[in-house]
């Protein structure tokens, strides 16, 4: 998602905007002071700003490209160039200002922005404009609005949307949406809910019983996951600091007892509000039978962490080098160490080798 529109010119001079301006001032100043060609330096930093905005969106950094940021950075570069020119003149140094320098700056600016524009137009980035959106919404904007109302109610206000790949969870793109009531992500283009979280994650007051909270959670699951989750095992347990909320979870194991990648977790408050949900409905991979026993896996994990002892271990499916394999997940503890900070080790269920997390 790339944000442009009238708000960009007001956002350019908020607190974050001044920080962006200040970032480019010393860079441009040093460039002109060192090389003297202010036209080429100014053009280069304008192109750098544009490339940075597009790259951070394509790289899935969690930041969307923003016209306000581009304006800020370009303004900072202009201020830095002007300051450098003034400093050079005051110190009686000669500026390399001629037609060749001007032409060089124009070439850098033109070819650089053209290259960035080509990458931008060929990418899946969507443009958000407050001028265009109300009358001609992009498909993902319309989907975001519909899903937000379905999750949080008709009064919800969609604040930002971003359609981009998320390498941390899979190769496909996700539509990430933030609203005044919470945030959520949809797989794209299937529009399958991947996760949601209310803006208020505190378990609010209420007098619903455990069965009533579970009924609300079951209704949420049937609404957002109508195709079901097969024969996954369902568990329900207290949640929240004092157990005042309810958590419903689904997991599945294969015939060898290996935990499959499938995940589904929903938390409901005693007031009947779905506080959070997270789903990973990955099909069960075909795994070779594990040959490393739990005892051997625990011994190997302890050898990797001298002075520790194994407290728990279970088999799960994990991708190693692009292939799914059974792995032991071994929890360790050390004397005098808080259990929450104790290390955990993955052990390959076929080779017994330690696997990177």
C-alpha angles and dihedrals in degrees: 000000000000120000121215134151143089093315090063091073093052094041089052090074102043122107093279089047093057089050090053091049092050091051094065100038097080093040093055092041092054092045094055093040091053101041106017096216099118095174093057093043094050091048092048094052093047089053090045091054093051092046091049093054093051095041095052090055096046091046092059094237092151093252123107124214112260131193089215091060091049091051091047094050093045090049090050090052091050091050091049092050092048092049091049092050090050092049092049093048092048090052092049096244121148120250119220095229116153141121092274092057092048091049091048091053092049092051093049092048096046099044093040096052091043091055092048091048091051092053091045094051092047093050129085091245113133122214119231115199124172087212097056103029102077095054104027109025120189113243092251091051091053091048091049092053093047094048092045092055090047092052103036107017137264095291094062119122119215109222106176139001130191127185110194142120118277107208091188093068106025148316098273126087123259131207106227114195131185122194137173088260100045145301137271144174130220127196110243132263094356091060090218112160110249101174143340136185130188117234086236109056094172114111101247124218118276143134102228116137123235092258092050092051090048090051090056090048092049090051090051091051094048090049098049099030103037094159090064129225100264119230096340114148115251124215130178124195142161116276137185129059093296099024092259094134131058130234124202117195135180125201135164133208128194126228091278092055093253114152109239124222093253113116133174123168127171127178122200127190125225086250091063097256123136101231101183144348135188128184135184108175097180113161114250109269122225106251133190115241112271114246101183114090124224091248093055092045092052092048091051092048092051091049088056090052109038115206094028133104132211115252102174141359136183138167122253138168113256133175113240118180091344094308129102115240135169111256135182115235105207121192116207136194134193129204111268093013124118111248092228091060096043116122126251126207133204115217121191107244092216106039101022090230123142111258124210114246 
